[in-house]
Amino acid sequence: MFEEFLLLLESEKGKIETVLKPHLDEKIFKQLVGGFFDETQKRFIAFAFMPIKRSMFYEYDYLFELSTSGHSAIYFSAEIPDKTKKYLDQNTFQYKSIQELIEEGLYQGLLITYTGEFDFDEWNILRDCCFSDSGDKNKLLKGKVDGIKEGGLKEIFFNRTNSVFQEALEHHTKLMSYVQTKNEAITIPSELKPFVGHSNLVALVRAEKKQKLNLAFQDYIKKAVYHPLIISLKTNYPDIYETVWGFYGNDCNFLTPSHRQFCLMLFMATYKRKKSLLQFYFYHLQENKLYKWIYFELHPYKEKFDYDLIQRVFSPISKLDNMDYIHDPRCNFDDDDFWNNFVLKKNNGEYQYLIEYKATISTP
C-alpha cells in the first residue's frame, strides 16, 4: 500500500506544482514531495517535507506562522515525550516551547500537508504542520496510509466522511450532536452562514482569511478614525464622555460589510458615572468622512442596558440576530437592506440618518 501511495504522489506532482507554486514560498516549494487530485480535479492533497536544522527556528516561524497557527507532532521514540517537558519541581512541569524543541534537536523533520479545494473561483488551501523526532521522510509519509488495508486511495482520502470535505453545515451538525442533548436545537454559527452548501475546508480557509482582513481593517480604523474621534469627544464634551468603552473587553466594536467600504463603530459613554449612552459613528472610506449615525435618536429605543442590547435594538431594522457580528472578526454584516435603508438612506440628496462629524481623521 505504501509503494502505491508513493506512486500516486508522484503521478500528479506536475499538476500539483502548478496549483501550489503561487501559494508557497520557494523554500517550501523546493521540498514538495507530490500529491494528487480527486476525480473532479477540484480537490487535492499534497505533501512537502523539510529536514529540521536547530538554528532555523525563526525561519520556520516566518514560513509557517508557528507562533500563531499551531502545529502537531508525532514521536517514534518512546523517550521523546518526556524530554518535551520542563520540570519545575518533582511533580510540576510545563511543556517546552516550539523554539526550544527545535533548538534542542527534539524535532528532526517536518511534514507539511496541503489540502485544497477550488471554490469561489480560487483555490482554498489548508496547511497542517506535523513535526517529528524522525528526519526520515518516508517514515512520516507511511503514517498517512498505515491502517489502510484495501480500497482505492483516492476514494479513501476524498471520502465525504473526511471532516474537511464534508459540507460545512453537515459537519457542524455532526460535531454538535456529540456534545448536545437531543432536546437542544443545533444553531448555525454566524461565521458559518455564508458557507452553507460549501465544504468545511472552504469555510475554515475563508473564515480565517476574513478574520485576518477584518482585524487589520479594524486596527487601521481605530488608529486613523476612532482614537481621534474619542479625543475630540472627550475634549469638547468632557462631562458626557467621561468614560468610553466597548463590549466584550474592546474599546469599541464594529459592524462591517464584506466589502469594507464603510463601517459602523459602536461604543458606550458613561455620563457622570451614572447613565450609559450607546453611541454610533459611521466612517465612509470612499468619502473619507466621519458621520454620527442618528437613527436611534429619531427612533429612540426603550431598553434596559445589558450585553444583548445591540441585538434587541437592531432586530426591528436588520438581520442582526447574534452578537457575533459586533465582536467576532470572522463575521461580516452583509445586510444590504439595513445599510441602504437605515444608514445610507438619502432624502433630496442628503443623508437622512447621518450627520457629518468634523473630528480630525489621521491620514499619512
N, C-alpha and C positions, 0 to 999 in steps of 0.2 A: 504493500500500500504506500509506503514512504517513497519508493522509487517512482511509483505512478504520480505521486504528489509533486515530486521534483520535475518530472517531465511536463506536468501540467503548468507549473510555474514558468517554465522556460518556453512553452509553446506559444504564449501570447505576450511574451515580455516586450516585444517591439511596440505593440498597441498600447500596453500599459505605460511604457515610457512616453509615448506621445501624449497621453492624458495627464500624466503626473508631472512632466517636466516643468510646465508653467507654475506649478504649485510648490515645488520643492527647491530648497537651497541646493546649489551644485554639490556641496559636500555630502548631502544625503543622497542626492540623485545618483552619484557615483557608486553608492553602496546598495543600489536596488537589486534585489535578488530576482524578482519576477512577479507574475500574478496572472489572473485570468478573469474573464467576464462571464456573466450568465448568458443564456441563450438570446436575450433581448439586446445584448451589448450595452445596456443602460445601467448595469451594476457590476462592480468589480471588487476583488480582494487582491491586495498586493503586499509584499514584504520587502523590507530593507534590513540589513544587518550591519552594525558598526562595532568593531572591537574597541573596548574602552581603555583610554590612557588616563593615568592618575592625575596628570596635570591639566586636564582639559575640561574640568567641571564647568567653568564659565562659558566655554564654547557650547557645551551640551545644553546648558541652561538657556543660552541665547537661541539655539536651534530649535529646542523643543519646549521652551517655556516651562521647565520642570518645576520652578518655584510656585507657579500658579495653576498649571494644568494637571499636575499629579502624574503618577506612574504606577506600574505594578512590578512585581518581582517574582522570580521562580528560582529556587535553590536546589542544586543537585547534591550538595554536600550536607550531611546532617549536622555538621559543626557550625555552619554559617549562621543560621537563625540566631543563635545565642551571641554571636560576635556582632550582631547588629544592635545590641543593647549596650547602654552605658549604665553601669550600676552606681547609684548614688550612695547606697549602703547595702548591707547584706540582703535586704528584702525589697528594695526600691530601685527601679531602673526607668530610664527613658530611652526611646529609640534614637539612634543616630540620624543625623540629617543626611539627605541625599548627597550633599557635598562631602561629608565625612565618609560615607560608604564608597564613593568614587575615589577619593584621595587616599583611603586606606587600602584600596585594591580589592575590596569585597565584591564590587561589581566588575566583571570582566567582559561582559558582552551586552549589547542592546539590540533587541529585535523590535522593529517598528512595523506595526500592521496598519495598512491604509484600507479603509472600506469606503466605497464611493457609490453614489447614485446620481444619475443625470435627471434633474428636475428643476423647475423654474428657469429653464433654458441655460443651466450651467451645472457643472459637477459640484456636488456637495460631498465633502470628504471628511470622514472621521479618522483621527490618528490615535493609536494606542502604543505607548512605550512600555516595553517589558524588559527590565534589567535581569541579569543572571550572574551567578558566580562562575558560569562557564563561558569561555570565549569560543566555543565550538558552534558555529552557525547551524550545522545540520542537527546538532543535539536539540537546539531550541526549535527549529522548524519541525522536527519529528513530533514534538509535543502537540503540534496543531492537528495531527491525524492519529495520534495514539487513541486507541479505543474504537476506531472505525474499522469494522470487520468486513463490511461489504456495502455495495451500493455505489452509484456514481458520485464522485467527489463534488462535482458542481451542484448536483441536486442537494447534497448534504449541506454545503456551505451557504447556498442561497435559499434554503428551505424557509418558508414563511414563519416557521416556529422560531427561527433565529430572531432574537428580540429587535435587532437593529433594522431588519427588513419587514417586520410586522407593520401593519397600518397603525398610525400613531394612536388613534383613539382605542383601537383594539388592544394595543399593547398596554395603554394606561388602564383600561378596564380590567384586563387580566391581572395586572400588577396590583391594583387596588382591591381586587376580590380576595387576595390573600390576607389583607390587613384590615378589611372592614367586615362587619357582620352583614347578614343577608337583609337586615332591616334598614341599612343605611344606603341612601342614594349615592351613586357614584357621579360626581360632577366633573365637568370638563375644566381643567385648569385654564386660566386666562391665556397663558403663554402658548397653550396648545391649540387654541381655537383656529388660528389662521392655517393650521397644518392638518386639520381633519381631512382624511382622504389621501394623505401623503404618508410616507413611511416614517417610522420612528427615527431612523437615521437622518432623514431630511429635517425633521422637526428639531432634533438635537443640534445639528450643524447651524441651521438658520436662526434658532433662538439664541445660540451662543454669539453668533455674528451680530445679531440685533442688540444683544446686551452690550457688547464692546462699543458699538457705534453710539448707542444711547448714552452710555456713561461718558464717552468722550464729548458728545454734544452737550450733555448737562454740565460737564465740567467747564466747557467754554462759556455757556450761558451764565453760569454762576459768577465766573470771573469777569466777564465782559458786561453783563447786564444786571444780574441780581444784586451783587455786592454794592455797586454804585447806587442802585435804587435804594437799598436799605440805609446806606449812609445819608442819602438825600432825605429820606423819610424821617430818620431819627434827628437829623439836623433841623428840618423845617417843622416837624410835628413831634417834639420830644415827649409830650405827655401821652399821646396816643400810641407811639411806637417805643414804649419803654423797654419791652421785651418782645423779641421776634423769634419764632420757632416754627418748625415743620413737624410733620407726622413721622412716626417710626424712627425717631432719633436724627432726622435730617434737618438741615437749616431751612430748606424749602422742598416742595415736591413739584412734579411736573406732569402735565398731560401733553403728550407729544404724538402727532401722527407719524406714520412711517416715512413720509417724505421729508420731515424735519424742516419745513419751510417756515414754520412758526411753532410756538409753544405757549401753553398757559402755565404760569407759575402760581402755586398756592402756598400760603403760609398763614400763620396765626400771629396776631399782635395783641399783647396783653395790655389793656388800658388801666393804668394806675393800680396794677396788681389785682384788679377785680374782674373786669369784663374782658373776655377774649373775643376778638373780632376776626372773622375769616376774611382773608384778603386774596384778591385775584388780579394778576397783572399779565398782560399778553405781549409777547415780543414777536414782531413780524420781521423775519430776516431779509426778505426781498425789499421791504420798505426801509429796513434799518430803523424802525421806530418802536417805541415802547408805549403801550396803552394800559390804562386801567380798565378792566372789564367790569361793567356796572349792571349786568343783567339782574343780579340778586339785590341790587339797591332799588331797582324799579319793581322787582317782583320778590319782595323780602320773604325769606324762609322763617318759619317759626319752629325751630328745632332746638332741643336741648343738646349742648355740645357733648360729643364723645367721639371715639375714633371711627365710628361708622357714619359720622355726619356727612362726609363728602358723598358717599354712596346714596344716602337718603335724599339729600337736596338736589342731586343731579338726576336722580331716576325719572322725574317727570319730563325732562327735556333731552335725555340722552340714553344710550345703551350701556352706561356705566353701571355694571352690576356687581363689581368687585373692587375692593381697594387695591388690588394688584396693579391696576392701571396707573396709580399715582406713586407706587413705591418699588415696583419690580421692573428693572431696566430691560427685561426680556419682553415687556408688553408695550405696544404702541396703541394709541387710541384712534382708530380709523373709523370714526363715526361721522360721515360727511354731513348728515342732516344736522347734527349738533354744531359742527364748525360753521357750516354755511348759514344756518338759520338762527342760531343763538349766540354766535360770537361775531362772525364776519358780515352779518346782515346789514344792508345799506338802505337808506331812505333818502331819496333825492341826492344820491351820490355821496352821502355822509354815513359813516358807521353809526348804527343805532345803539349799539351796546359797548362801544369802545371810545374812550376819551384819551387823547394823546397825553402822555406824561413826559415832561421835559428834563428828566434826570439825565445826567451826562453818561453816555454809553462809551465804555472803554474800547477804543479801536487802535490798532498799531499804527 
